[in-house]
Amino acid sequence: MKLSVIRSACGSLRIHPARPGSRVSGLSRRYPPVGPVNSRLILRAASATSSGGTNSKLAVNFGKQSRKDDGFECDSSLSKVVQSTKEAIAALQRRNSTVQPLLAIIQAGEDDRFLEISKKIAGRVDLNIIQICLPKECSEDDIIEEVLKLNEDPRVHGVHLHLPPASLTSRVLNTLKPEKDVDGISDLNMGRLVRGDLSKGFVPPRASAVLDLLEKHDAPLEGKTVLLVGGEGPFGVALQCLIERSGLVALKSHWSSKSLQSQVMQADAVVLLGAENMDFPPTWVRPGTAVIRCEPTLETDEHAIEMSSKSGFGYLTAAYRTQNVVRSCGWWLQEQQYQPWHLRSLKLQPLTPVPSDIAISRAQTPKPVDQLAAEIGLLPEELEAYGRSKAKVKLSLLDRLHKQPDGKYVLVAGITPTPLGEGKSTVTIGLVQALTAHLKLNSFACLRQPSQGPTFGVKGGAAGGGYAQVIPMEEFNLHLTGDIHAITAANNLVAAAIDARMLHEATQSDKSLFNRLVPSVNGVRRFSPIQICRLRRLGINRVDPASLTPQEVGAFVRLDLDPSKITWQRGNETFSFSLCFPVLDTNDRFLRKITVGQASTEKGQIRETGFDIAVASEIMAILALADSLEDMRSRLARMVVGTSRSGQPVTAEDLGVSGALAVLMKDAIKPTLMQTLEGTPVFVHAGPFANIAHGNSSVLADKLALKLVGRDGFVVTEAGFGADIGMEKFFNIKCRASGLRPNVVVLVATVRALKMHGGGPNVSAGAPLPREYIVEDLSLVAGGCRSNLWKQIQIAHLFGVPVVVALNVFKTDTQAEIELVCQIAKECGASDAVPCHHWAQGGRGSLELAQAVNEAASRPGNFQFLYNIEMPIVEKIRTIAQKVYGADDIELSPEATAKIDYYNQQGYGSLPICMAKTHLSLSHMPDKKGVPTGFVLPIRDVRASIGAGFIFPLVGAMSTMPGLPTRPCFYDIDLDPVTEEITGLF
């Protein structure tokens, strides 16, 4: 047998195979040397035949049926524990063949005698052991450091602290996770034992061994007296409790007690705790009395019933510890499965009149986010808390629950809105509050993160409103967990990299560029991994910098970006790809076109460029459409940032920046967990606009939520603006990327918007509503229903998805108007149409909607895409224009036609279409309400977001940087410097 020794700064790493010819289960890879500089980490797989240790025969005489096995004798008690543990491991491995129970032993010094006992037992049941040896004089902090590492290692199922009693401080014991405390000595496990609740706790192995031996006594001990001598620590308390619970009478005494002799003589059994060198005369023990020594090195009195040999108690204790490790492993494996929800809803007490949104939000105390996570089956290690009320959720959840069936998938869309918005977010929140807090069905809302552009501009926040909100609404609407800031940083890094690369290529020779791009470090010149990817794209398979020819060096160092074809909004956009310019998350009209490079240090590299709002950027779209970190990294690399003078696309990978972008975005890819006013869960993730981007929350948030709600649960996600924009992109872009298929569409309408589409006067943000919108007018309502509402229902039916119309009721709506909307909606093809009062009543006000959605989602669907992805780009655009918008045809500008030809030449023709169009009309004309007809849709420009994966036609005069109105929302937003409370948000 070969012994591998790997030297390190910490000492040596010794690996002992479990048995000749077997592998060590990867322990050498999993556990590199750790701990203080003078500590030693010894890794051993369990083995009954391990080399090392004593060659002496170890006898274990517990009973009458002894047998020799693997170098030591094992009695019936030990055999029974070993066999049951072996069977338990086999059962675990039938459930999951990769699971392998693992015990970690932390000890001070390098005495391996305890390890040898543990290894012999572990080898018989096929359990792995690692041993961490700290210096004999290790500090409390040294121990805690190792315990914390083992706590967080999912491969370790039990930890034994083989340390001097003085080292087992309360701080050390309670640092150890209770579920890994297989000796049952932490305060929590001890409390569970005393209370009699062992559903998640452990009986101390030594206590189990003592009880086992007492049960094997020749004479029945039920109702008899057991004397415990010594042992003032947790073990003594646990043992006394267990003995009394077994029907025996437990008495305690001390070695210094004057009445010890009489107590021993009256006892039916004596258990000696600790005090290895203490003893009493044999004459004190009356015939038939059981004497058990709880130290493996102690011998029993030869005149007493021989219940334990010199080493037997140690083996039995080790066997019970092994059993606890396997129990812990079983619990861990069970935790990895889908967990039923145990959600505690928060009570609402709606007031009349309804207070402001921020007042309602502050009046409700949200649950701690870790409590919410536990209620919905998330594991602690899957959560990254950002304060008390929100947390990132790790994507590892998808791996853990990959076999779990998805729940039902509900999309909330809307009719063509007024500039004020019609309350899709509010309906979404009201629906999940009704489903979960009232109907007791698991549900998750998946919302987009709001941009601070609208928050400080006209629209305000996006947390819902009234008694249907995400809380705390201030945190939801402002910054959240910084995802949009990460997108801004990543996007602007690309812009800076483009500028710098163009400057350096314009002012340096090929050789100078090569020497700087591939510098010599300690006399060695190497390509970075990203540079090797560029070489591969160029068809160069060599990786030795010295082997490149001058021509290859020139091709490698020169991206040769054409300034007139920079697609990161740096140039005049002759052949633009994405709309991802330098970005910021603020509405600023004066950044739509700017001039850069005017400083003398930029050597005349002056050109026009502009800014986008961050939520319209390609990186935001990538975040929303990626289904893993690897997918996001790949999409970022594929982003086309410009075109070379030879007409070839230049990517972020060519620019060398894709890895850095992934680093900036590594936390942003995780959805943020929050909650509604009634304590139901919400994922907030990604925030693309729907008119100038694809307008949906992230694929990952939806996928995580669909696993968490379970087969019978609901995930309710929202698409931006009207169904013609957000819903169409949800189906044709998001569903293609995710592979998910919705069960039902909830179409949000308001009497206000229907009146506008029925011929009412224009509605302007910030201006009072005209009289027609606050008094009953059934003719206007009917006109809007039979035009825009009918059309939006038909658009949903193009995709084969049933529609439930949710009428978001306002206090100015009359009962006759409400009934008329619901009646006509059903006549127009809706599965159902119901009024919703969630704004004033919370989830209780959306119970009808929840029941209607539940019924509609139970019907079989017939989902289909609007167009074949392989259709020509022009035909895909025409299909959307005619079937969704109702246009007679499309009209392509010469620029748009040229770009489509170029994209086809580059192989981008099979991408889906993301139309950039006004949200205020089905047409390209914002003032045309209802269902416009007889128009031709003008396609002014066509861009391509290759990383996000769609072609981007611009309809009419769309801007990707909004402006501020005369009186923005920020006039009303302020901070109380004493209480730090925010005012004015809505």
Number of C-alpha atoms within 10 A of each C-alpha: 10 9 10 13 11 13 11 13 12 16 19 18 19 17 19 24 24 24 17 12 9 9 12 18 13 9 18 18 8 10 13 16 22 19 20 17 13 12 23 25 22 22 26 23 26 29 26 22 16 19 14 9 11 10 8 8 10 18 19 24 21 23 18 8 10 17 14 13 12 13 14 18 18 25 21 16 20 25 18 13 17 23 15 13 25 19 13 17 23 16 13 20 15 11 13 11 10 9 15 19 25 25 28 23 21 21 23 21 17 17 10 15 11 15 20 20 21 26 26 21 25 29 20 20 26 21 25 24 26 23 22 22 24 25 17 13 10 17 13 14 11 15 22 17 17 17 22 14 13 20 21 11 11 11 17 23 26 29 27 20 23 18 16 10 9 7 18 17 11 11 13 18 20 17 17 23 19 24 23 25 28 30 27 29 26 24 14 17 25 24 16 18 24 17 10 13 13 14 9 13 26 28 23 24 23 24 24 19 24 22 15 15 20 23 15 17 18 12 12 11 19 12 13 13 20 27 23 23 24 18 20 13 12 15 21 18 16 20 25 22 17 21 19 15 13 14 13 16 18 21 16 17 18 15 16 9 10 10 11 18 15 11 22 23 17 17 21 23 25 24 21 24 21 18 15 14 6 11 12 12 9 11 11 14 24 16 12 14 22 27 27 27 24 24 19 18 14 23 19 20 20 9 15 17 17 18 23 26 21 17 19 27 28 23 23 32 26 25 31 25 30 29 25 27 29 26 25 25 26 21 15 17 14 13 14 16 14 20 18 13 18 12 20 16 18 16 12 16 11 15 11 8 7 14 14 14 21 20 15 23 24 15 11 18 14 22 22 16 22 19 14 24 22 16 18 22 19 22 16 13 12 15 22 18 18 14 10 11 20 29 24 22 25 18 20 13 20 18 9 14 17 14 11 16 15 22 22 22 23 22 23 27 34 31 33 30 24 22 16 15 16 24 23 27 28 23 32 28 37 34 33 30 38 27 27 24 23 16 15 14 20 26 30 34 29 31 29 25 27 26 27 21 24 20 22 21 23 20 17 21 25 23 28 23 26 24 32 33 30 32 28 22 25 20 15 21 21 17 15 20 23 12 25 26 19 21 26 22 19 24 24 20 17 23 21 11 15 21 17 13 17 17 16 14 17 13 10 11 13 16 13 14 20 17 13 10 15 17 14 11 8 6 6 9 14 16 15 13 12 17 20 19 17 20 20 13 13 13 10 14 12 12 16 11 15 10 10 15 10 11 9 14 18 16 15 22 24 20 22 19 22 17 21 19 23 28 29 29 26 28 21 16 19 17 25 26 27 28 24 31 27 25 25 25 20 21 23 17 15 12 19 18 15 12 13 15 15 12 10 9 8 14 12 11 16 14 15 15 20 22 25 27 30 33 32 26 29 29 29 27 27 26 30 27 28 24 19 17 17 11 15 24 21 18 25 29 23 21 29 25 30 31 24 18 14 9 15 15 21 20 22 22 22 26 21 19 19 23 17 15 23 21 13 20 24 15 18 21 27 26 28 28 25 27 26 30 31 30 23 28 28 27 31 28 31 34 27 31 27 26 24 27 26 33 29 28 30 32 25 25 30 24 21 23 29 26 22 29 26 22 14 15 23 28 29 27 31 26 28 29 26 28 30 28 31 26 29 27 24 26 22 21 22 24 16 16 18 16 9 16 18 23 25 27 30 31 26 28 28 25 30 27 28 29 24 25 30 23 15 21 14 13 17 12 13 15 7 8 14 13 10 14 21 15 11 18 17 18 13 22 27 22 19 27 30 20 18 25 31 21 23 27 27 20 20 25 18 16 19 18 24 25 30 27 31 30 26 24 23 16 9 12 18 17 11 11 18 22 15 16 28 20 17 18 27 18 15 18 17 24 18 22 27 25 22 28 24 27 27 22 20 31 32 22 21 30 24 20 27 25 16 20 26 20 14 20 22 12 11 10 16 13 17 15 15 18 16 13 16 12 15 15 22 16 14 19 23 19 19 21 22 16 15 22 24 20 21 14 16 20 14 18 14 12 14 20 16 15 20 25 14 15 20 13 10 12 9 19 20 18 23 25 24 31 26 26 26 22 25 20 25 29 28 24 18 12 11 14 25 27 21 18 13 9 16 16 23 19 24 18 26 27 22 27 28 23 25 27 23 23 25 25 24 22 23 17 15 16 17 25 25 19 20 16 12 9 11 18 22 14 10 12 14 13 11 9 8 6 7 9 11 13 14 15 21 22
